[in-house]
Amino acid sequence: MKITVCGKGGCGKSTVTTLLAKELARMEKRVLVVDSDESNFGLHRQLGVELPRDFTEYFGGKDKAFKTMMTSGILDSMKLSAFAKKFFSEDFTMADIPEEYYSEKGGVKLMSSGKIHKANEGCACTMNSILEQFVAHLTLAEDEIALLDMEAGVEHFGRGTDNSVDGILMIVDPSFESLRLSAKIADLSTSIGKPIWFCLNKVTEEAAQMMEEEVGKHGAIIGRMPLDHDLALAGLTGTELQMTIAPVREMAQFLIH
């Protein structure tokens, strides 16, 4: 199963992705987390691993990778590894991913599609195109799950990344923007035939009813995470998330059944 985790900036995508990945691993699933946010450098810390090399480097960096994609019809004449050629034309498995491009701990693998490391290096288009191809050709076994932690907003829908996933999980925080965005993401998910699920995050007693009523109009709410001091502190200090949270366990059970 391949699942997009999306939402507005600051809603808690990386936090929920981390907690969900660890919970699924405890349920003896093999989990791949793909860091798809070129501006966020915190996900690996929450998972307790080193940030892996940008997967774009496997194709020679952004410039060379762009040229490779533009000439994918003549791959046989190019000096690419067997996996690089397969990546653009055939299905592959988690076991095929080069080990130098992921970090692993506790049954969870982390990959990074790529990061913006310096000013004026260009847009993230090449990294996003590689991610689109990666998701399209990744084949998972029954006991494997991939969680794609996306950048904020809806651009990934425009790029077509979500066309090859099995479902969309939107994280909704108690803000007007997030409530409005839930309707937009529900419409986009429906337009490509993908189920949409919602996780309410940072829920306070005052906001709970409004969030339930507004978001519930657009799809199934499968998680309700209250505002949590320990999670907030871990996010502030950049420390590994090691706690077990009941709503996350319920979401994991929903997704695997």
C-alpha positions as CSV (number, residue, x, y, z in Angstrom):
1,M,0.0,0.0,0.0
2,K,1.3,3.5,-1.0
3,I,-0.2,6.4,1.0
4,T,0.2,10.1,0.4
5,V,0.4,12.2,3.7
6,C,-0.5,15.8,2.9
7,G,-1.9,19.0,4.3
8,K,-1.0,22.7,4.9
9,G,2.3,23.8,6.3
10,G,2.7,23.1,10.0
11,C,-0.3,20.8,10.4
12,G,1.9,17.9,11.6
13,K,2.5,15.8,8.4
14,S,6.0,14.7,9.5
15,T,4.9,14.0,13.0
16,V,2.0,11.8,12.0
17,T,4.0,10.1,9.3
18,T,6.7,9.3,11.9
19,L,4.3,8.0,14.5
20,L,2.3,6.0,11.9
21,A,5.5,4.5,10.4
22,K,6.7,3.3,13.8
23,E,3.3,1.9,14.7
24,L,3.1,0.0,11.5
25,A,6.6,-1.4,12.1
26,R,5.4,-2.6,15.5
27,M,2.7,-4.4,13.6
28,E,5.4,-6.3,11.7
29,K,4.9,-4.3,8.5
30,R,8.0,-3.3,6.5
31,V,7.7,0.4,6.1
32,L,9.3,2.9,3.6
33,V,9.0,6.6,4.4
34,V,9.7,8.9,1.5
35,D,10.7,12.4,2.5
36,S,9.2,14.4,-0.4
37,D,9.5,17.9,1.2
38,E,12.5,19.7,-0.3
39,S,12.4,22.3,2.5
40,N,11.9,20.2,5.6
41,F,14.9,18.9,7.4
42,G,13.2,17.5,10.5
43,L,11.6,14.2,9.5
44,H,14.8,12.1,9.8
45,R,15.4,13.4,13.4
46,Q,11.8,12.4,14.4
47,L,12.6,8.9,13.0
48,G,15.9,8.8,14.9
49,V,18.1,8.3,11.8
50,E,20.6,10.2,9.7
51,L,19.3,12.2,6.7
52,P,20.0,9.9,3.7
53,R,21.6,11.1,0.5
54,D,19.3,12.8,-1.9
55,F,18.0,10.1,-4.3
56,T,18.5,12.6,-7.1
57,E,22.3,12.0,-6.7
58,Y,21.8,8.4,-7.8
59,F,21.2,9.8,-11.3
60,G,24.2,12.2,-11.2
61,G,22.5,15.2,-9.5
62,K,19.7,17.5,-10.6
63,D,21.2,18.6,-14.0
64,K,22.2,15.1,-15.2
65,A,18.9,13.6,-13.9
66,F,16.9,16.1,-15.9
67,K,18.8,15.3,-19.0
68,T,18.3,11.5,-18.4
69,M,14.6,11.9,-18.0
70,M,14.4,14.0,-21.2
71,T,16.2,11.2,-23.1
72,S,14.6,8.2,-21.4
73,G,13.7,6.8,-24.8
74,I,17.4,6.0,-25.5
75,L,18.4,4.6,-22.2
76,D,20.1,1.6,-23.7
77,S,22.8,3.9,-25.2
78,M,23.4,5.7,-21.9
79,K,25.9,4.8,-19.2
80,L,23.3,4.1,-16.4
81,S,23.2,1.4,-13.9
82,A,20.8,-1.5,-14.3
83,F,18.6,-0.1,-11.6
84,A,18.6,3.4,-13.0
85,K,17.4,2.1,-16.3
86,K,14.8,-0.1,-14.5
87,F,13.7,2.9,-12.5
88,F,12.5,4.7,-15.7
89,S,11.0,1.8,-17.4
90,E,10.2,-1.2,-15.2
91,D,8.7,-2.0,-11.8
92,F,11.1,-2.5,-8.8
93,T,10.7,-3.4,-5.2
94,M,11.9,-2.0,-1.8
95,A,14.7,-4.6,-1.9
96,D,16.0,-3.1,-5.1
97,I,16.6,0.4,-3.6
98,P,20.4,1.1,-3.3
99,E,21.3,0.9,0.4
100,E,23.4,4.0,0.3
101,Y,20.2,6.0,-0.4
102,Y,18.2,5.1,2.6
103,S,18.6,5.1,6.4
104,E,16.9,2.4,8.5
105,K,15.9,1.9,12.1
106,G,13.4,-0.4,13.8
107,G,11.9,-1.7,10.6
108,V,11.4,1.7,9.0
109,K,13.4,2.8,5.9
110,L,13.7,6.5,5.1
111,M,14.5,7.9,1.7
112,S,14.7,11.5,0.6
113,S,13.7,12.5,-2.9
114,G,16.0,15.6,-2.5
115,K,16.5,18.9,-0.7
116,I,17.2,22.5,-1.7
117,H,20.7,22.9,-0.1
118,K,21.7,26.4,-1.3
119,A,20.4,29.5,-2.9
120,N,20.1,29.8,-6.7
121,E,20.4,26.0,-7.3
122,G,17.1,25.9,-9.3
123,C,13.6,24.6,-8.6
124,A,12.7,21.2,-7.3
125,C,11.1,20.1,-10.6
126,T,13.7,17.3,-11.3
127,M,13.4,15.9,-7.8
128,N,9.6,15.9,-8.1
129,S,9.7,14.2,-11.4
130,I,11.9,11.5,-10.0
131,L,9.5,11.0,-7.1
132,E,6.6,10.7,-9.6
133,Q,8.5,7.9,-11.5
134,F,9.5,6.3,-8.2
135,V,6.0,6.0,-6.9
136,A,4.7,4.8,-10.2
137,H,7.1,1.9,-10.5
138,L,7.5,0.9,-6.9
139,T,5.9,-2.5,-6.3
140,L,5.1,-3.5,-2.7
141,A,4.5,-6.9,-1.1
142,E,1.4,-7.5,1.0
143,D,3.3,-6.7,4.2
144,E,5.0,-3.5,2.9
145,I,3.7,0.0,3.2
146,A,5.1,3.3,1.8
147,L,4.2,6.6,3.4
148,L,5.0,9.7,1.2
149,D,5.5,12.8,3.4
150,M,4.6,15.5,0.9
151,E,5.4,19.2,0.8
152,A,2.8,21.6,2.0
153,G,-0.2,22.3,-0.2
154,V,-1.5,20.6,-3.3
155,E,1.2,20.9,-5.9
156,H,1.8,17.1,-5.8
157,F,-1.6,16.6,-7.2
158,G,-0.7,18.9,-10.1
159,R,2.5,16.9,-10.8
160,G,0.6,13.6,-10.8
161,T,2.5,12.0,-7.9
162,D,-0.8,10.8,-6.3
163,N,-2.0,9.0,-9.4
164,S,0.0,5.9,-8.4
165,V,-0.9,5.7,-4.7
166,D,-3.6,3.7,-3.0
167,G,-5.0,6.5,-0.8
168,I,-4.6,10.0,0.5
169,L,-4.2,10.9,4.2
170,M,-4.7,14.6,5.0
171,I,-3.6,16.0,8.3
172,V,-5.9,18.8,9.5
173,D,-5.0,21.2,12.2
174,P,-7.4,23.6,14.0
175,S,-7.1,26.5,11.5
176,F,-9.5,28.1,9.0
177,E,-7.0,27.4,6.2
178,S,-6.7,23.7,7.0
179,L,-10.5,23.3,7.1
180,R,-10.9,25.0,3.7
181,L,-8.0,22.9,2.3
182,S,-9.8,19.7,3.4
183,A,-12.5,20.4,0.8
184,K,-10.0,21.1,-1.9
185,I,-7.9,18.0,-1.3
186,A,-11.1,15.8,-1.1
187,D,-12.1,17.1,-4.5
188,L,-8.7,16.5,-6.0
189,S,-8.6,13.0,-4.5
190,T,-12.0,12.1,-5.9
191,S,-11.1,13.5,-9.3
192,I,-8.3,10.9,-9.6
193,G,-10.3,8.1,-8.1
194,K,-8.4,7.9,-4.8
195,P,-9.9,7.4,-1.3
196,I,-9.4,10.3,1.0
197,W,-9.0,9.9,4.8
198,F,-8.5,12.6,7.4
199,C,-6.5,12.8,10.6
200,L,-7.5,15.7,12.9
201,N,-4.4,16.9,14.7
202,K,-3.6,19.2,17.6
203,V,-7.3,19.0,18.5
204,T,-8.5,21.1,21.5
205,E,-11.8,20.7,23.3
206,E,-12.9,24.0,21.9
207,A,-12.1,23.2,18.3
208,A,-13.2,19.5,18.3
209,Q,-16.9,19.9,17.3
210,M,-16.2,22.4,14.4
211,M,-13.4,20.3,13.0
212,E,-15.5,17.1,13.1
213,E,-18.4,18.8,11.4
214,E,-16.4,20.6,8.7
215,V,-14.0,17.8,7.8
216,G,-16.6,15.1,8.1
217,K,-18.4,16.5,5.1
218,H,-15.6,15.5,2.9
219,G,-14.5,12.0,3.9
220,A,-13.8,9.6,6.7
221,I,-12.0,10.8,9.8
222,I,-9.8,7.9,10.8
223,G,-7.7,9.7,13.5
224,R,-8.2,12.3,16.2
225,M,-5.0,13.4,17.9
226,P,-5.3,15.9,20.8
227,L,-2.9,18.7,21.3
228,D,0.0,17.0,23.1
229,H,2.7,18.8,25.2
230,D,5.3,16.0,24.7
231,L,4.9,15.9,20.9
232,A,5.1,19.7,20.8
233,L,8.3,19.7,22.9
234,A,9.9,16.9,20.7
235,G,9.1,19.0,17.6
236,L,10.8,22.0,19.2
237,T,13.9,20.2,20.2
238,G,14.2,17.9,17.1
239,T,14.3,14.7,19.1
240,E,13.2,11.2,18.1
241,L,9.5,10.4,18.6
242,Q,9.3,7.2,20.7
243,M,5.9,7.5,22.3
244,T,2.9,5.2,21.5
245,I,-0.3,7.1,20.9
246,A,-3.7,5.3,20.8
247,P,-5.2,7.3,17.9
248,V,-2.1,6.5,15.8
249,R,-2.6,2.8,16.6
250,E,-6.2,3.0,15.5
251,M,-5.2,4.7,12.2
252,A,-2.6,2.0,11.5
253,Q,-5.1,-0.7,12.2
254,F,-7.6,1.0,9.8
255,L,-5.0,1.2,7.0
256,I,-3.9,-2.5,7.1
257,H,-7.5,-3.9,7.3
